[in-house]
Every structure is written in C-alpha cells, then in structure tokens.
Amino acid sequence: MKIIHTSDWHLGQKLLYNDREEEHRLALDWLLDHIDQTQADGLIIAGDVFDIGNPPNYARRLYYRFLTRLQSTHCRHVLIIGGNHDSPAMLDAPKELLEALNIHVLGAVSEDISDDIIEWKNEAGHVEAILAAVPFLRDRDLHYSVAGEGGVERIERIKAAIKAYYEKIAAVIHQKYGQPTVPIIATGHLYASGADAPPGQDNIYIGDRENIKADQFPALFDYVALGHIHRPQMVGGLHHIRYSGSIIPLSFSETQDDKSVYLLHFEGRQLQNVDVLPIPVFRRLKNIQGSLQQVEESLLQFAQKERAGLTPWIDVLVQTDQLIPQLDQRLADLTADLPIQLLKIRLERRLALQEPTIAMPDLEELQEMEVFKMKCLAYGSPPEEMEELETTFRELQTWMQEMEEDL
C-alpha cells in the first residue's frame, strides 16, 4: 500500500498583506499530479489545511477543487485532521458528504474515542489500514485548569495528557484488532520533542515547545504522520515518526527549507520505505541585506538571473550608520523595471561608538507571542516569571479561539 503524507497547507495565508493563491494552486496541482503518477492509495493531511478559522472564499475553492479532482486519481482513501489554525466546525461541516467519497475529516476529537479510529477498506470490504485520527488537541480536550496550579505544573499536566491520549487510542485499537496484518497509522498536530522548527515559527502549542517525545508514541503505531512544524524531518531519529512540513515557504525564515511530501510504502504492516518527493519552488522568497551599495548591487544581480515561476518576493535589510532619506522610494525606483517585487524594506541603523545594533521591528512581522513578551518586558515583568506568563497567554489565546468557534 502506498500513502502520501502532507500537512500545513495554510490555504488563505497572506505574507505581508499579499495573498498566496497562485502559489497554493500550483502546489496543489503538483501534488495531484504526483498522487496520480505514484498511484498512491491513500492521502493523509496532518492539519492546518487553512491559515485562519474563517478562510477566504478562494482558499475554500482551492480545497474543494483539490478534493474533487482527487476522485479521478487512483487514490481511494483520504484522512484530513484539524490543526491549530483550522476551525473544527468549518472543517467538519461537510463531513458526512465527504465520507461518501471516502474522505474522512476530523476537525476535533470526538466524545467517544473509538469514533476517531478510521478504517480504510478496499472494494471487497476488507480493511487495508487502521488510522488513529488525532487532530490538534486543544486544552479542553486534555485537562481543566486546577486552582493554584502554576505554569510548570500546567505544562507537565498537558504533556502527560497528550501522552495518555495516544496510549488510550492505541489501547482501544489493540483491544479491537489485536495484532492485524495491515498498517496502523497515527496522526498528530503538535510539537514533538527534538523537532527543528524555523526561527519565525513561534505558535508552537498551548503549553510548551516540547509536548511529547518520539519514543513516547505507542509502539503499536507503524507510522506517525505529524503536522505543525513547517520543516520536513524525522523526529528523534525514528524512521517512522515524521513531519512532512508545509507545501510552500510560509515566511522569509523558511527560504532555506526544502519543501516536500512523503510517499510511504507498506508491505502488510511493514514500512518498507519512505520516499521524499521534493516540491518545486513556485515563487522565490529572497533575503538581501548589507550596506545600501551592497543591497543595490545584489538586487541587480539577482534580477538578472533567468528563472521560471512567479515573480520573486524580496525582503531587504539595509545596514547603515546614518539615516537614508527616501530609502523606500530609491529602491522602488531601482527595481521598477526589474522582474522582482520588494515586499519588505527595513533599515538597521548602527550607532556611532560601536553601540549595539538597533533594529526596530515592524509590528506586522511579529507573532502575537512576540508582541506579548515585548509588552511584559516593557512593564518590568521579571524574567523568571516569563515562562508562566507565556503559558497563561497561550491558554488565553486557545480559550478565545474556542469561544469564537462556539459562537
């Protein structure tokens, strides 16, 4: 059996107010072509299908267009789980209709854990694979706050609850199926200990950056298909526990990452091989920094190179000891007739007397957590309290998201 593992599409995402519709369309077209070429039997999308809970109409069209075209391929089975960016209600809305097409969607955990165990069956009705469908586990899925509980205690409680959830669903599978001869696959959308995340990816989880260790996933699982971290990788050096990563670079911090999906080859329960299918770069994101002269030379050199695909987007950082009047206009005039687009222009001013570099951050570049930490420091919050403050802020974010979904 051949199964493709992908995640973190983030349809509807904007990069500095610029939408990514064309890049996403090309990436999904590429994925459909490779599902067809490889004759994959199944597809797992491990969360963050959309970038926000209420995605724009074009993002929804991309999603349903993909699922519709998928019906003309060899792929007979699909499992889609919700991520922390997804609205469970929005994902689950067409659930019954999609199940008629062998597309199983799980936006949030069910009241009965056995309902989250999915069977993929062939045309004769025989089970081909068993899936422990685990979406992003929200705080309400794991525990209720305990009065007087500190930040460290809450983090440890969350870690223990995540581990216990996987142990529970594995126990239910073992009790029902014993030792089957078909693959048993688990999904997850979380930060596993040891994973390497891009520098700008700060929205890791509701308690801590390390929620479960690779060797804490039950041994019953023949493969664990993870989402949430945008960089493809094995976790803890284990061949069968992997993040597939995002399908396009979602920020300038991901420009060096190779994007890909995984093609899993099973013989019975045995995972024989995992092929890495590299995704082409449809739009180049480029960081250019240096003195004004160096930046201008680099922009001209970069623009002279012939390349296919969409117009490259550039992040420029000019390092200088003095103010540069009308910097934005100067660089805009320089690149006006070049096949590139300047998305961001920043000035990093080095003061005289070798004082530390001062770089004023743009609010639009910052994650909510980064803004919160800066405000805490500005109000004089002690560093030793920062971990607990971050934990409380993450819980508040989760609570607000859940309140919005319930409205």
C-alpha positions in Angstrom: 0.0 0.0 0.0 1.2 3.5 -0.9 0.3 6.5 1.2 1.2 10.2 0.8 1.7 12.2 4.0 1.4 16.0 3.7 0.4 18.9 6.1 0.4 22.6 6.8 -1.1 23.9 3.6 -2.2 27.1 5.2 -4.6 28.0 2.4 -5.6 31.6 2.6 -2.3 32.7 4.1 -1.1 36.2 3.4 2.5 37.3 3.5 2.7 41.0 4.5 -0.8 41.5 3.0 0.0 39.6 -0.2 -2.1 36.5 -0.8 -0.6 33.2 -1.8 -3.4 31.9 -4.0 -1.3 31.3 -7.1 1.5 29.5 -5.2 -1.0 27.3 -3.4 -2.8 26.5 -6.7 0.4 25.4 -8.3 1.5 23.4 -5.2 -1.8 21.5 -5.1 -1.7 20.9 -8.9 1.8 19.4 -8.4 0.5 17.3 -5.5 -2.4 15.9 -7.6 0.0 15.1 -10.4 2.2 13.1 -8.1 -0.6 11.3 -6.4 -1.6 10.2 -9.9 1.9 9.4 -11.1 2.8 7.4 -8.0 -0.6 5.6 -7.9 -0.9 6.4 -4.2 -3.7 4.5 -2.5 -4.2 7.0 0.4 -3.6 10.5 1.4 -3.1 12.0 4.9 -3.3 15.7 5.5 -2.0 16.3 9.1 -3.6 19.6 10.0 -3.6 23.3 9.2 -5.4 22.9 5.9 -6.3 26.6 6.3 -4.4 29.5 7.7 -7.3 31.0 9.7 -10.6 29.7 11.0 -12.7 31.7 8.6 -10.7 31.4 5.3 -11.4 33.5 2.3 -13.6 32.0 -0.5 -10.7 31.4 -2.9 -9.0 29.2 -0.2 -12.1 27.2 0.2 -12.4 26.8 -3.6 -8.8 25.5 -3.8 -9.6 23.0 -1.1 -12.8 21.6 -2.6 -11.3 21.8 -6.1 -8.5 19.6 -5.0 -10.8 17.0 -3.3 -13.0 16.9 -6.4 -10.1 16.3 -8.8 -8.7 13.7 -6.4 -11.6 11.5 -7.3 -10.2 11.0 -10.8 -6.9 9.5 -9.4 -6.0 6.1 -8.1 -6.2 7.4 -4.5 -9.1 5.7 -2.7 -8.7 7.0 0.8 -8.2 10.4 2.4 -7.8 11.4 6.1 -7.8 15.1 7.0 -7.3 16.3 10.6 -7.7 19.8 12.0 -4.7 21.8 13.1 -4.4 24.7 15.5 -5.1 27.2 12.6 -8.2 25.3 11.5 -11.8 25.8 12.7 -13.1 22.4 13.7 -16.7 23.4 12.9 -15.7 24.7 9.4 -13.7 21.5 8.6 -16.4 19.2 9.9 -19.4 20.9 8.2 -19.3 18.7 5.0 -18.1 15.7 6.9 -21.0 13.3 6.0 -20.9 14.3 2.4 -17.2 13.8 2.1 -17.3 10.4 3.8 -19.5 9.2 0.9 -16.3 9.9 -1.2 -14.0 8.0 1.2 -12.7 11.3 2.6 -12.6 11.3 6.4 -12.4 14.6 8.2 -11.8 15.1 11.9 -11.7 18.7 12.9 -11.7 18.0 16.7 -11.7 14.9 18.9 -15.0 13.0 19.3 -16.7 12.4 22.6 -16.2 8.7 22.1 -12.5 8.0 21.2 -13.4 4.9 19.2 -15.2 7.2 16.7 -11.7 8.6 15.9 -10.4 5.2 14.7 -10.8 5.1 10.9 -10.8 2.0 8.8 -9.7 2.2 5.2 -11.4 -0.6 3.3 -10.9 -1.9 -0.2 -13.7 -2.6 -2.7 -14.3 -6.1 -1.2 -14.8 -4.5 2.2 -11.5 -5.8 3.7 -9.6 -3.4 6.0 -6.4 -2.1 4.3 -5.3 0.3 7.0 -6.3 1.4 10.5 -5.8 5.0 11.5 -5.8 6.7 14.9 -7.0 10.1 13.7 -5.7 12.5 16.3 -6.2 16.2 15.4 -4.8 19.2 17.3 -5.6 18.6 20.9 -7.0 21.7 22.4 -6.8 22.5 26.1 -10.4 21.5 26.7 -9.6 18.1 25.1 -6.8 17.5 27.6 -7.5 18.9 31.1 -9.2 21.5 33.0 -7.2 24.1 35.0 -6.6 23.3 38.6 -6.9 26.1 41.2 -3.5 27.3 42.3 -1.7 25.4 39.6 1.5 27.1 38.4 2.9 27.4 34.9 5.3 24.5 35.3 2.6 22.2 36.7 0.2 23.1 33.8 2.9 22.3 31.2 3.6 18.9 32.8 -0.1 18.2 33.0 -0.5 18.9 29.3 2.5 16.7 28.4 1.1 13.9 30.5 -2.4 14.3 29.0 -1.1 14.2 25.4 0.9 11.0 26.1 -2.1 9.5 27.8 -4.4 10.3 24.9 -2.2 8.4 22.4 -1.9 5.5 24.8 -5.6 5.4 25.2 -6.4 5.3 21.5 -3.6 2.7 20.9 -5.2 0.5 23.7 -8.6 0.8 22.0 -7.1 -0.3 18.7 -5.2 -3.2 20.3 -8.4 -4.4 22.1 -10.4 -4.3 18.9 -8.0 -5.6 16.3 -5.2 -7.4 18.3 -2.2 -7.7 16.0 -3.6 -7.0 12.5 -1.6 -7.5 9.3 -2.4 -4.1 7.9 -0.7 -0.8 8.8 -1.7 1.1 12.0 -1.0 4.8 11.5 -1.5 7.6 13.9 -1.7 11.3 13.1 -0.9 14.4 15.2 -0.6 18.1 15.1 1.7 19.2 17.8 5.3 19.9 18.7 7.3 16.8 19.4 10.5 17.0 21.4 13.6 17.3 19.3 11.8 18.8 16.2 13.6 21.5 14.4 11.3 24.5 13.7 12.0 27.5 11.5 13.1 30.6 13.6 10.0 32.5 12.9 7.5 29.8 13.9 6.6 30.7 17.5 3.0 29.5 17.6 4.1 26.0 18.8 1.5 24.8 21.2 -0.7 25.6 24.2 1.8 24.9 26.9 5.4 24.2 25.8 7.6 23.7 22.8 8.1 20.1 23.7 4.9 18.2 24.3 5.8 14.6 23.7 9.0 12.6 23.0 9.3 10.5 19.9 9.7 7.3 21.9 6.5 8.1 23.9 4.3 7.3 20.9 3.0 3.8 21.5 4.9 1.1 19.7 1.7 -0.2 18.2 1.9 2.6 15.5 3.7 1.6 12.4 3.9 5.3 11.3 3.1 8.6 12.9 2.1 11.4 10.4 2.7 14.7 12.1 1.9 18.3 11.2 2.5 21.7 12.8 6.3 22.1 12.2 6.9 23.5 8.7 10.3 21.8 8.2 10.2 18.2 6.9 12.1 15.8 9.2 12.2 12.6 11.2 11.7 13.1 14.9 14.1 11.7 17.4 15.9 9.8 14.7 13.0 7.5 14.2 12.3 6.5 10.6 8.5 6.1 11.2 7.8 9.3 13.0 7.9 12.4 10.7 6.8 15.9 10.0 6.1 16.4 6.3 6.4 20.2 6.6 4.5 22.9 4.7 4.0 22.8 1.0 5.2 26.3 0.3 7.6 28.6 2.2 5.2 30.5 4.6 7.7 33.2 5.6 11.1 34.6 4.8 12.5 32.4 7.6 11.7 29.3 5.6 13.6 30.3 2.4 16.4 27.7 3.1 13.9 24.8 3.7 13.4 22.2 1.1 9.6 21.6 0.8 8.4 18.1 0.2 5.8 15.4 0.9 6.4 11.8 1.9 5.4 8.7 0.0 5.1 5.7 2.3 5.5 2.1 1.0 3.9 -0.6 3.2 4.1 -4.3 2.7 1.4 -5.5 5.2 2.3 -3.7 8.4 5.9 -3.3 7.5 7.0 0.2 6.4 9.4 -0.7 3.6 10.5 2.7 2.5 9.7 6.4 2.7 10.3 8.4 -0.5 10.9 12.1 -0.2 9.0 13.9 -3.1 10.5 17.4 -3.4 8.1 20.2 -4.2 9.3 22.8 -6.7 9.7 26.4 -5.6 6.9 28.3 -7.4 7.9 31.7 -6.1 11.3 32.5 -4.7 11.5 34.3 -1.4 14.8 36.0 -1.1 16.6 37.8 1.8 19.1 40.5 0.8 21.0 42.5 3.4 24.1 44.7 3.6 25.0 48.3 3.1 22.9 50.3 0.6 25.5 49.8 -2.1 25.7 46.1 -1.4 21.9 45.8 -1.4 21.5 47.7 -4.7 24.2 45.5 -6.4 22.6 42.3 -5.0 19.2 43.3 -6.3 20.5 44.0 -9.8 22.5 40.7 -9.8 19.5 38.7 -8.5 17.1 40.2 -11.1 19.5 39.4 -14.0 19.2 35.6 -13.3 16.8 33.8 -15.5 14.2 31.8 -13.6 10.9 30.2 -14.2 7.9 30.7 -11.9 6.1 33.6 -10.3 7.7 37.0 -9.6 10.2 36.7 -6.7 9.5 38.5 -3.5 12.4 40.2 -1.7 13.0 41.1 1.9 15.6 43.9 2.1 17.6 44.9 5.2 19.8 47.9 4.7 22.6 48.3 7.4 23.9 51.8 7.8 25.5 54.2 10.2 23.3 57.1 9.1 19.8 57.9 8.0 19.0 57.4 4.4 16.3 59.8 3.2 13.5 58.2 1.0 15.1 54.8 1.1 11.9 53.1 0.1 11.5 55.3 -3.0 15.1 54.9 -4.0 14.9 51.1 -4.0 11.5 51.2 -5.7 12.9 53.3 -8.5 15.8 51.0 -8.9 13.7 47.9 -9.2 10.7 49.4 -11.1 11.5 47.7 -14.4 13.0 44.5 -12.9 11.2 41.2 -12.7 11.2 41.2 -8.9 9.0 42.7 -6.2 10.2 44.3 -3.0 7.9 43.1 -0.2 9.7 44.5 2.8 12.3 47.2 3.2 13.9 47.6 6.6 16.6 49.9 7.9 19.1 48.7 10.5 21.0 51.6 11.9 24.3 51.1 13.7 25.0 54.0 16.0 28.4 55.5 16.4 30.9 54.5 19.1 30.2 50.8 18.3 27.0 50.7 20.2 24.8 47.6 19.7 22.8 47.4 16.5 19.4 48.8 16.8 16.7 47.3 14.6 13.2 48.5 15.1 10.8 45.6 14.4 7.7 46.0 12.3 4.5 45.1 14.1 3.2 43.3 11.0 6.2 40.9 11.1 5.7 39.9 14.7 3.7 36.9 16.1 1.2 37.7 18.9 3.5 36.0 21.4 6.5 38.2 20.5 4.4 41.3 21.0 3.1 40.0 24.3 6.7 39.3 25.6 7.8 42.7 24.5 5.0 44.3 26.4 5.8 42.3 29.5 9.4 43.4 29.4 8.4 47.0 28.9 6.2 46.8 32.0 9.1 45.4 34.0 7.9 41.7 34.4 10.7 39.7 36.0 12.4 37.2 33.5 11.8 34.3 35.9 8.0 34.9 35.6 8.1 34.9 31.8 7.5 31.2 31.3 4.4 31.2 33.4 3.2 34.4 31.7 3.7 32.8 28.2 1.8 29.7 29.3 -1.1 31.8 30.6 -1.2 33.9 27.4 -1.3 30.7 25.2 -4.2 29.4 27.3 -6.0 32.7 26.8 -5.4 32.5 23.0 -6.8 29.0 23.0 -9.8 29.9 25.1 -10.6 32.9 22.8 -10.3 30.7 19.7 -12.7 28.2 21.2 -15.1 30.9 22.2 -15.1 32.2 18.6 -15.8 28.7 17.2 -18.7 28.2 19.6 -20.4 31.4 18.5 
